[in-house]
Amino acid sequence: MKKFALVVVIFFLVLSTAIIKNTTKQIEDEIFTAKENIRVSKSEFENVSLEYDYLSSAERLLEYQSLYFEDNLIQKNINDIKIYIISDDKNKIKNFTIIKD
């Protein structure tokens, strides 16, 4: 009877250890995935923030134009911008449209 009880206890300990180990591995995988998503989002946020900070105003763009490009840039009307679409067998030119939400 003592041997049977000892076998049951050992079996229970092995089984509970396997379950705990498996659960811990799943939690570690979820934590890794969450950290990677946070890292990617943080990098994207930094890029968008940088773009917003340095290119957010027309005055700043005109200042950069005068500093770096001198007379190389010209102002275009937004209605003059076209989109060139290349598909498998056809090429099309469409007008550029701005969609406001």
N, C-alpha and C positions, 0 to 999 in steps of 0.2 A: 504494500500500500504506500509506503514511504517512497519507493522508487517511482511509482506512478505519479505521485504528487510532485516529485522533483522533475520528472519529464514534462509534466503539464506546465509547471512554473517556467522551466527553461524554454519550452515552446512558446509560451505567452511572451516572455521577454524578447525572444528573437523576432516574433511577429510584430510586437509593438515597436521595436527598434527599426524594423524595415518600414513600417508605416510612417514613423516620425521622420526617418531619413528621406523618404520619398516626398513627404509634405514639405520638408525644409528645402529640398531641391526645387520644387515648384515655386515656392515663395522667393527663393534666390533668383530664379529665372524671371519672375515678374518684376522684382526690384531692378535687375539688370536692364530689362526692357524699358521700364519707367525712366531710369537714369539716362539711357540712350536717347529716348524721346525728349527729355528735358535738355540734354546737351544739344541736340539738333535744333530744338525750338529756341534755345538761348542764342545759338549762333545766328539763326535766321533773324531773331529779334535785334541783335547787334547790327547786322547788315542793314535792316530796314531803318533802325534808329539812326545809323550813320547817314544813310541816304536822306532821311527826312531832315536831319539837322543841317546838312550841308547843301542840300539842293531843294529846300522847301520853298524858297521865295524867288520870284522873278528878278528882284533886285540883286540877289546874291548871284544868280546865273549871269546877269548882265555884268556884274563885277568880275566874275571869273572869266567871262568872255574878254573883257578889256585887259585883264591881267595876263591870260595865257594864250588867247587865240587872236588877239588884235582884230583884224578885219576878215578873218577866215569864216566866221559864222554870219549867217543872214537869217532874218526872221521870216518865217513862213506862215501863211494863213492855214489854219487847220483844215479848211475845206479843200485845199490843194493836195493834201496827203492822200495817197492811194495805197491799196493793199494788192500785192501781186501774189496770186494763189497758184501754186504748181500742184496739179493732180496727176494721176497716172497718164492720161492721154490729152488733157486739156489744160490750158493756162488761161487764167482769168484775171482781170483787173477790177477791183471793187473800190468804192469810195470808203474812206475811213469814217466810222461813226463812233460817237461817244455815247455810251449807255449810262444814264444816271439812275441810281437806285432810289 
